[in-house]
Amino acid sequence: MSRTFKIGNRELRSGALGSLAAFAIVLVFLSSPQIVSDRLNQPALDAIASVWPAPASDAVAVVDIDSESLKLFEGRRLSRRRLADLVEQIVALRPAAIAFDLVLEPPCSNFDPDVNRLEQALQAAPVTSGFLLSSDTTPTPPQRSLVAIDADVRLPGAWLAPGAETSCASFLDAASGLSAASLAGDFDARIRRAPAVVAVADRPFPALAVDAVRLARKTGAVVLFGDPPHLRVGELQTRLDNAGNVHLRFSPASRQQARTVPASRILDQSAEADTLAGKIVFVGSSAAELGGLRPIPGNPLMPSVQIQADFATNLLTGSNPFVPGWAGQLSAVAALILGIGLAFFSAMMRPAAAAGSTLVIICAWLLFCALLYHVANIILGPMEPVLAIAAGAVVSSTIQFSAVRKAESVVRRRFEQRLPGAVVKKLVAEPELLKLGGEQRVATSMFTDVEGFTSLTERISPTEMVGLLDRYFEGLTGIIIAHNGMIDKTIGDGIHALFNAPVDLPDHAQEALTCAREILAFSEEFRKTGFAGEAGFGRTRIGIETGEVVLGDVGVADRVDYTAFGSSVNTAARLQDANKRYGTSILVGERAAAQISETLEDMGDIELRGIGTIRAYAIRSS
């Protein structure tokens, strides 16, 4: 099995701690006020909403009194003569309904012919006039648009106000409907939702966009029903939140521009005849002077008339996202499952792989939320699982990385000069292969020794001796490591090497013999050349035996060494020493010889000090 998917105590500990971090995130969300969750989720929801534009409708148009058109209306007070001209021209283009996102305050004298003409124009088509909610107590506006509310409807967060800022009474009398044009931002002042129904002095009124759709569909009343609450306008139906709000989806600038006609083009009759025919026409202003600009996600200066047009478009196309009652539970469950899953998965992965996997899972979750939003109109808070996934993965990966680095440090410190680089790299990647606490395995031991070393030390200086041994050990060490052996220790002029430790090595007895032959060839050449030849460096004797050994750390405090014990280790050492008696260079024990395919010189039974009689095999130097 690959290392990627192995799990041990260290991985379990890292995964468990990462899971606790993910669980803590879920607890924070569950115990925090709703506004905390909203603030965390809203930026991600705004990004999700912008991924794909809302469905469009060619049944909605906007007549915009923009800054250029405003010059024709003689300033902010909006000339009643020009307004009458504008409404007459709009009516002549046969719209299905007209919605005024303007409050026409005095002057509006009944003796003014332009006011009378405007009143007549308003009477000539289905028109709903917008008003603004006010915190001041004012005369309650007349109910021109019927709102029917079922007894089971609960709107604890509904928009309530004691008064309203309305147009002149004569204009209200002339209009077919009266509706609320008020919009309010969320915690960051950006508008993301609009009320379907508001109450002024306990009287219900529909929103401007809702009433415009009602008039266009020739529906007698707007109906609120159900728990959770729903809005019905004719055959159209949409889900509301507990404040009676509709979550809005906004059109891109290109679509807004396509549905918008400047008021100046209506006045000079340059607009095409079918521009407004059969459409719901919203009349408002994008001119900053009239104060109709509102911030929305991605646009700090959105004309309120465009927001109302999008509101109506959402109703007509059925694209009003809502938060179902089970959304919170699903987010919490997803956060726990994904957070805990990623915590344990990250514990089994390298940090880079864990980071990549975490990013993929987060992107997949956000894609799922986006599909729910754009396809099913369901709003699911994305950040609880995202934060739980990130917390679980980061904590788990950090703890695992720390443990791995500690294990790597131990491995490198102990074995960089004792094992082949490939074996050290494997141990670093899979530190559980190294049983520092102790393990028993079959291994082949090899001991080397320099003949006549004691007398050599008496013939040369200590400095010369150290230099000579350095070059000799450098050669032996390179050969042992090249044959995947482990340098267990150096003892004076000798080396103890192990094969098949600390990791598996196929044919380790044969590998040890091949290594011994190369050592013998090297040492014979070494002792006959340069200063070694002048000093009379002795020949190298080698003993080899295979058997069960115990491997592990031995020592106390900072004097700990990874070494091997076992009868085969002692036998190899005695075989090396026995070369003196038999004039051989390499003696191999019977268990090692049994695993070697080549033919060796049978020495018969020999006596080894402290061990007894064993059968041995020899290789003599040439």
C-alpha positions in Angstrom: 0.0 0.0 0.0 1.2 3.5 -0.8 2.4 5.7 2.0 -0.2 8.3 1.0 -3.0 6.2 2.5 -1.3 4.6 5.5 -2.6 5.7 8.9 -1.0 5.1 12.3 -1.1 6.6 15.7 0.5 9.9 14.6 -2.0 10.3 11.8 -4.9 9.5 14.1 -3.7 12.0 16.6 -3.3 14.7 13.9 -6.7 13.9 12.4 -8.4 13.9 15.8 -7.0 17.4 16.6 -7.9 18.7 13.2 -11.4 17.3 13.7 -11.7 19.2 17.0 -10.8 22.4 15.1 -13.5 21.7 12.5 -16.0 20.9 15.3 -15.1 24.2 17.1 -15.9 26.1 13.9 -19.4 24.5 13.8 -20.0 25.3 17.4 -19.1 29.0 16.8 -21.6 29.2 14.0 -24.3 27.5 16.0 -23.8 29.6 19.1 -23.3 33.0 17.4 -26.1 35.5 16.6 -27.5 35.3 13.1 -25.8 38.5 12.1 -22.4 37.0 12.7 -23.2 34.2 10.2 -24.6 36.7 7.7 -21.5 38.8 7.9 -19.3 35.8 7.3 -21.4 34.3 4.5 -22.5 37.4 2.6 -19.2 38.1 0.7 -19.2 34.5 -0.6 -22.9 34.7 -1.5 -22.3 37.9 -3.4 -19.5 36.2 -5.3 -21.7 33.2 -6.0 -24.6 35.5 -7.2 -22.2 37.3 -9.6 -21.0 34.0 -11.3 -24.0 33.8 -13.6 -26.5 36.6 -14.5 -30.2 36.3 -13.4 -32.7 35.2 -16.0 -33.8 38.1 -18.3 -37.3 39.2 -19.3 -38.2 41.4 -22.3 -41.4 42.3 -20.4 -39.7 45.0 -18.4 -38.4 48.4 -19.5 -37.0 51.5 -17.8 -37.6 55.1 -18.7 -34.6 57.0 -17.2 -34.6 60.7 -16.4 -30.8 60.7 -16.6 -28.6 63.7 -16.1 -29.0 64.9 -19.8 -32.8 64.4 -19.7 -33.0 66.2 -16.4 -32.0 69.4 -18.1 -35.3 69.3 -20.0 -37.2 69.0 -16.7 -35.9 72.3 -15.3 -34.1 70.9 -12.3 -34.8 68.8 -9.3 -38.4 69.9 -8.9 -39.3 68.2 -12.2 -41.4 70.4 -14.3 -45.0 69.2 -14.3 -45.4 70.3 -17.9 -42.5 68.0 -19.0 -43.7 65.2 -16.7 -47.1 65.4 -18.4 -45.5 65.3 -21.8 -43.4 62.3 -20.7 -46.3 60.3 -19.3 -48.5 61.1 -22.3 -45.8 59.8 -24.7 -45.3 56.7 -22.6 -49.1 56.0 -22.5 -49.2 56.5 -26.3 -46.6 53.6 -26.6 -49.2 51.2 -25.0 -47.3 49.8 -21.9 -48.9 47.0 -19.9 -48.3 49.0 -16.7 -46.4 52.1 -15.4 -44.6 52.2 -12.1 -43.3 55.6 -10.8 -40.1 55.3 -8.7 -40.6 59.0 -8.0 -42.3 60.9 -5.3 -44.0 64.0 -6.9 -44.2 66.5 -4.0 -45.8 69.9 -4.3 -46.3 72.2 -6.1 -49.3 70.4 -7.6 -52.1 73.0 -7.7 -55.4 71.9 -9.1 -55.5 75.2 -11.0 -52.3 74.4 -12.8 -53.2 73.1 -16.4 -50.0 71.1 -16.5 -50.9 69.3 -13.2 -54.3 68.6 -14.6 -52.8 67.2 -17.8 -50.4 65.0 -15.7 -53.4 63.7 -13.7 -55.3 62.9 -16.9 -52.2 61.1 -18.3 -51.9 59.0 -15.1 -55.5 58.0 -15.4 -55.1 56.9 -19.0 -53.0 53.7 -18.1 -52.5 51.3 -15.3 -50.2 53.3 -13.0 -48.8 52.6 -9.6 -47.2 55.5 -7.7 -44.4 54.8 -5.3 -44.0 56.2 -1.8 -41.3 56.1 0.8 -41.7 54.9 4.4 -41.3 57.6 7.0 -40.5 57.5 10.7 -42.7 60.5 11.2 -46.4 60.0 11.8 -48.3 61.2 8.7 -51.8 60.8 7.4 -52.1 57.1 6.3 -52.1 56.9 2.5 -55.1 55.5 0.8 -55.1 51.8 -0.1 -55.3 51.6 -3.8 -53.7 48.2 -4.1 -55.3 45.3 -2.3 -53.2 42.9 -0.2 -54.8 39.8 1.1 -53.0 38.0 4.0 -53.9 34.5 5.1 -54.2 33.9 8.9 -51.3 31.5 9.0 -48.8 34.0 7.7 -46.0 35.0 10.2 -43.8 37.9 9.4 -42.0 38.8 12.6 -39.5 41.0 10.8 -41.9 42.8 8.5 -41.3 46.4 7.5 -43.5 48.7 9.7 -43.6 52.5 9.6 -45.9 55.1 11.2 -46.0 57.2 8.1 -45.1 57.7 4.5 -43.8 60.3 2.1 -46.2 60.3 -0.9 -46.9 62.3 -4.0 -49.6 64.9 -4.1 -53.0 63.6 -3.3 -54.3 64.5 -6.7 -51.7 62.3 -8.3 -52.5 59.5 -5.9 -56.2 59.7 -6.8 -55.3 59.5 -10.5 -53.1 56.4 -10.2 -54.5 52.9 -10.2 -52.2 51.7 -7.4 -50.1 53.0 -4.5 -47.0 51.0 -3.5 -43.8 51.2 -1.5 -40.6 52.2 -3.3 -38.5 52.1 -0.1 -35.3 50.0 -0.2 -32.9 49.4 2.7 -29.4 48.0 2.8 -28.1 45.1 4.9 -25.5 45.4 7.6 -23.0 46.8 5.1 -25.6 49.3 3.6 -25.8 47.3 0.3 -29.2 46.4 -1.0 -29.7 42.6 -1.5 -33.4 42.2 -0.8 -36.6 44.2 -1.0 -39.9 44.0 0.9 -42.8 42.4 -1.0 -45.2 44.0 1.4 -44.9 46.8 4.0 -47.2 48.2 6.6 -48.0 51.8 7.2 -50.0 52.4 10.4 -51.0 48.7 10.3 -52.2 48.9 6.7 -50.5 46.6 4.2 -49.1 47.9 0.9 -47.4 46.0 -1.9 -43.9 46.9 -3.1 -43.6 49.0 -6.2 -42.4 46.1 -8.4 -45.0 43.8 -7.0 -47.8 46.2 -7.7 -46.5 46.9 -11.2 -46.6 43.1 -11.9 -50.1 43.0 -10.4 -51.4 45.7 -12.7 -49.7 44.2 -15.8 -51.2 40.8 -15.0 -54.6 42.4 -14.3 -54.8 40.7 -10.9 -57.1 42.1 -8.3 -55.0 41.4 -5.2 -51.6 40.5 -4.0 -51.8 37.4 -1.7 -49.6 36.4 1.2 -50.0 32.9 2.4 -48.3 29.9 4.1 -45.7 29.4 6.8 -43.0 29.9 5.7 -44.6 32.9 3.9 -45.2 33.0 0.1 -46.2 35.8 -2.2 -48.7 35.2 -5.0 -49.4 37.6 -7.8 -51.9 36.0 -10.2 -50.2 32.7 -11.3 -46.8 33.9 -10.1 -45.5 32.7 -6.8 -42.3 33.3 -4.8 -40.9 32.5 -1.4 -40.3 35.3 1.2 -38.1 35.5 4.3 -39.5 36.2 7.8 -39.4 39.9 7.1 -41.5 39.5 3.9 -38.5 40.2 1.8 -37.6 38.9 -1.6 -33.9 38.2 -2.3 -32.9 40.1 -5.4 -30.8 39.0 -8.3 -29.3 41.9 -10.4 -28.9 42.2 -14.1 -25.5 43.0 -15.6 -24.9 46.5 -16.8 -25.3 45.5 -20.5 -28.8 44.1 -19.9 -29.8 47.2 -17.9 -28.6 49.4 -20.8 -30.6 47.3 -23.3 -33.9 47.7 -21.4 -33.4 51.4 -20.6 -34.7 54.4 -22.7 -33.6 57.9 -21.8 -36.6 60.2 -21.1 -35.2 62.6 -23.7 -35.9 60.0 -26.4 -39.4 59.6 -25.3 -40.0 63.3 -25.3 -38.5 63.9 -28.7 -40.4 60.8 -30.0 -37.2 59.2 -31.4 -37.9 55.9 -29.5 -39.2 53.1 -31.7 -42.9 52.5 -31.6 -42.6 49.0 -30.0 -40.0 50.1 -27.4 -42.5 50.0 -24.5 -45.5 48.2 -26.0 -46.9 45.6 -23.6 -44.1 46.1 -21.1 -44.0 47.0 -17.4 -42.4 50.4 -17.6 -40.5 51.8 -14.5 -40.0 55.5 -14.5 -37.2 56.9 -12.4 -33.9 58.6 -12.5 -30.2 57.7 -12.6 -29.3 61.4 -12.0 -27.4 61.9 -8.8 -29.2 65.2 -8.3 -32.5 63.3 -7.5 -30.9 61.1 -4.9 -32.0 57.8 -6.4 -28.7 56.0 -6.3 -28.3 53.0 -4.0 -25.4 50.6 -3.3 -25.6 47.0 -4.3 -22.9 44.3 -4.3 -20.5 45.2 -7.0 -22.0 48.6 -7.7 -22.1 51.5 -5.2 -24.3 53.7 -7.5 -27.2 51.6 -8.8 -30.3 53.6 -9.7 -33.2 52.5 -7.5 -35.4 52.4 -10.6 -33.1 49.6 -12.0 -33.4 47.7 -8.7 -37.1 47.9 -9.0 -36.9 46.7 -12.6 -34.8 43.8 -11.5 -37.3 43.0 -8.7 -40.1 42.8 -11.2 -37.9 40.7 -13.6 -37.2 38.3 -10.7 -40.9 37.9 -10.1 -41.7 37.3 -13.7 -38.9 34.7 -14.3 -39.3 33.0 -10.9 -35.7 33.7 -10.0 -36.0 34.7 -6.4 -33.5 32.8 -4.2 -34.6 31.9 -0.7 -33.2 30.3 2.5 -35.0 27.1 3.3 -35.5 26.0 6.9 -33.1 23.1 6.5 -30.2 25.3 5.1 -28.6 25.8 8.5 -28.7 22.1 9.4 -27.3 21.1 6.0 -24.4 23.6 6.3 -23.6 22.3 9.8 -23.7 18.7 8.8 -21.6 19.4 5.7 -19.1 21.3 7.8 -18.7 18.4 10.2 -18.4 15.7 7.5 -16.1 17.6 5.2 -14.1 19.2 8.1 -13.5 15.9 9.9 -12.9 14.0 6.6 -10.3 16.5 5.4 -8.6 16.5 8.8 -7.9 12.8 8.7 -7.2 12.9 4.9 -4.7 15.7 5.4 -3.0 13.7 8.2 -2.2 11.0 5.7 -0.9 13.4 3.1 2.2 15.6 2.6 1.4 19.3 3.2 1.4 20.2 -0.5 -0.9 17.4 -1.4 -3.2 18.2 1.6 -3.3 21.9 0.6 -4.2 20.9 -3.0 -6.9 18.5 -1.9 -8.4 21.0 0.6 -8.6 23.6 -2.2 -10.3 21.2 -4.5 -12.9 20.2 -1.9 -13.6 23.9 -1.0 -14.0 24.7 -4.7 -16.3 21.7 -5.1 -18.4 22.8 -2.1 -18.7 26.4 -3.5 -19.7 25.0 -6.9 -22.4 23.0 -5.2 -23.6 26.2 -3.4 -23.5 28.1 -6.7 -25.6 25.4 -8.5 -28.2 25.4 -5.7 -28.4 29.2 -6.0 -28.6 29.5 -9.8 -30.5 26.4 -10.6 -32.8 25.8 -7.6 -33.0 29.3 -6.2 -31.7 28.0 -2.8 -29.4 30.0 -0.7 -27.0 27.9 1.4 -24.5 29.6 3.6 -21.1 28.5 2.2 -18.6 29.7 4.8 -19.4 27.3 7.7 -18.1 24.2 5.7 -15.3 26.3 4.1 -13.9 27.4 7.4 -14.4 24.0 9.0 -12.6 22.3 6.0 -9.8 24.9 6.2 -9.5 24.6 10.0 -9.5 20.8 10.1 -7.0 20.6 7.2 -4.6 23.3 8.5 -4.5 22.0 12.1 -4.1 18.4 11.0 -1.5 19.2 8.4 0.4 21.5 10.7 0.6 18.9 13.5 1.4 16.2 11.0 4.1 18.3 9.3 5.7 19.1 12.7 5.7 15.4 13.6 7.1 14.5 10.2 9.8 17.1 10.4 10.8 15.8 13.9 10.9 12.3 12.5 12.9 13.4 9.5 15.4 15.2 11.8 15.8 12.0 13.8 16.4 9.9 10.7 18.8 12.3 9.1 20.8 12.8 12.3 21.1 9.0 12.9 21.6 7.7 9.4 22.8 10.2 6.8 26.4 8.9 7.1 25.4 5.3 7.8 23.0 4.4 5.0 22.6 4.9 1.2 20.9 8.2 0.3 18.0 6.4 -1.3 17.4 4.4 1.9 17.6 7.6 4.0 15.1 9.3 1.6 12.8 6.3 2.0 13.0 6.5 5.8 12.3 10.2 5.7 9.2 9.7 3.5 8.1 6.7 5.6 9.5 7.2 9.1 7.3 4.4 10.5 9.6 1.9 8.7 12.2 2.8 11.3 11.4 1.0 14.6 13.5 3.1 17.0 11.8 1.5 19.9 13.1 -2.0 18.9 12.3 -4.7 16.3 13.4 -8.2 15.5 14.4 -9.1 12.0 16.7 -11.4 10.0 19.8 -9.5 8.9 23.3 -10.3 7.7 26.1 -8.9 9.8 29.6 -8.1 8.5 32.6 -7.3 10.6 36.0 -6.0 9.2 39.3 -5.7 10.9 42.9 -4.7 10.0 45.5 -7.3 10.6 48.5 -6.0 12.8 46.9 -2.7 13.5 48.3 -2.5 17.0 51.9 -2.8 15.8 51.1 -0.2 13.1 50.1 2.4 15.7 53.6 2.0 17.2 55.4 2.7 14.0 53.6 5.9 12.9 52.5 9.1 14.5 49.0 9.6 15.8 48.4 12.3 13.1 49.6 9.9 10.3 47.4 7.1 11.8 44.3 9.3 11.8 44.9 10.4 8.2 45.5 6.8 7.1 42.3 5.5 8.8 40.2 8.4 7.4 41.1 7.3 3.8 40.6 3.6 4.6 37.2 4.1 6.2 36.1 6.5 3.5 36.7 3.7 1.0 35.0 1.0 3.0 32.0 3.2 3.9 31.5 4.1 0.2 31.5 0.4 -0.8 29.1 -0.7 2.1 26.7 2.1 1.3 26.8 1.3 -2.4 25.6 -2.2 -1.6 22.7 -0.9 0.5 24.4 -1.8 3.8 24.1 0.1 7.1 27.1 1.2 9.0 26.2 0.1 12.5 29.4 1.3 14.1 33.2 1.6 13.8 35.3 -0.1 16.4 38.9 1.0 16.3 40.2 -0.1 12.9 37.1 -2.2 12.1 33.5 -1.6 10.9 30.3 -3.5 11.8 27.8 -3.3 8.9 24.3 -4.7 8.6 22.4 -5.8 5.5 18.6 -5.9 5.5 18.4 -3.3 8.2 16.7 -1.0 8.9 14.7 -1.6 5.7 14.2 -4.7 3.7 17.0 -5.7 1.3 16.4 -8.7 -1.0 19.3 -11.3 -1.1 21.0 -9.5 1.7 23.5 -12.4 2.4 24.6 -12.3 -1.3 24.8 -8.5 -1.2 27.0 -8.7 2.0 29.4 -11.2 0.3 29.6 -9.1 -2.9 30.4 -6.1 -0.7 33.0 -8.0 1.2 34.8 -9.0 -2.1 34.9 -5.3 -3.1 36.2 -4.3 0.3 38.9 -7.0 0.0 39.9 -5.8 -3.4 40.0 -2.2 -2.3 41.9 -2.9 0.9 44.6 -5.0 -0.9 45.2 -2.1 -3.3 45.1 0.5 -0.6 47.6 -1.3 1.7 50.2 -1.6 -1.1 50.2 2.0 -2.4 51.4 5.3 -1.0 52.0 5.9 2.7 49.9 2.8 3.6 52.4 0.6 1.7 55.4 2.4 3.3 53.8 2.0 6.8 53.0 -1.7 6.3 49.2 -1.4 6.5 47.8 -4.9 7.2 45.4 -6.9 5.2 41.6 -6.7 5.9 39.8 -9.7 7.5 36.0 -10.0 7.2 33.4 -12.2 8.9 29.8 -12.7 7.7 26.8 -14.4 9.3 23.0 -14.2 8.9 20.5 -14.5 11.7 17.9 -12.9 14.0 18.9 -9.6 15.4 17.3 -7.0 17.6 17.5 -3.4 16.3 16.7 -0.2 18.2 17.9 2.8 20.1 20.1 2.0 23.0 21.5 4.6 25.5 20.4 7.3 27.8 19.7 11.0 27.4 21.7 12.4 24.5 23.9 9.4 24.3 21.6 7.2 22.3 22.6 5.0 19.4 20.7 2.8 16.9 22.4 -0.6 16.9 21.9 -4.3 16.6 22.2 -7.3 19.0 22.0 -11.0 18.4 24.0 -14.2 18.3 24.6 -13.8 14.5 26.3 -10.4 15.3 28.7 -12.1 17.7 29.3 -15.0 15.3 30.2 -12.6 12.5 32.7 -10.9 14.8 34.3 -14.2 15.8 34.4 -15.4 12.2 36.4 -12.2 11.4 38.8 -13.0 14.2 39.1 -16.7 13.1 40.6 -15.6 9.7 43.9 -15.2 11.6 44.0 -19.0 12.4 43.0 -20.2 9.0 44.9 -17.7 6.8 41.7 -16.6 5.1 40.4 -13.2 4.3 36.6 -13.8 4.4 34.8 -16.3 6.6 31.1 -16.9 6.1 28.8 -18.6 8.6 26.6 -21.6 7.6 23.3 -19.6 7.8 24.7 -16.9 5.5 26.3 -19.5 3.2 22.9 -21.2 2.8 21.5 -18.1 1.2 24.4 -17.5 -1.2 24.1 -19.1 -4.6 27.8 -19.3 -5.5 30.2 -22.1 -4.4 32.4 -21.3 -1.4 35.4 -23.1 0.1 34.0 -25.4 2.8 36.2 -25.1 5.9 34.2 -27.8 7.8 33.5 -27.3 11.5 35.6 -24.7 13.2 35.8 -23.6 16.8 34.8 -20.0 17.7 35.8 -18.6 21.0 32.7 -18.1 23.3 30.4 -19.6 20.7 31.4 -23.2 20.0 31.7 -25.2 16.9 30.0 -24.0 13.6 30.5 -24.8 9.9 32.3 -22.1 8.0 33.0 -21.2 4.4 36.0 -19.2 3.2 37.1 -16.8 0.5 40.8 -16.3 0.3 42.5 -13.2 -1.0 44.2 -13.6 -4.4 
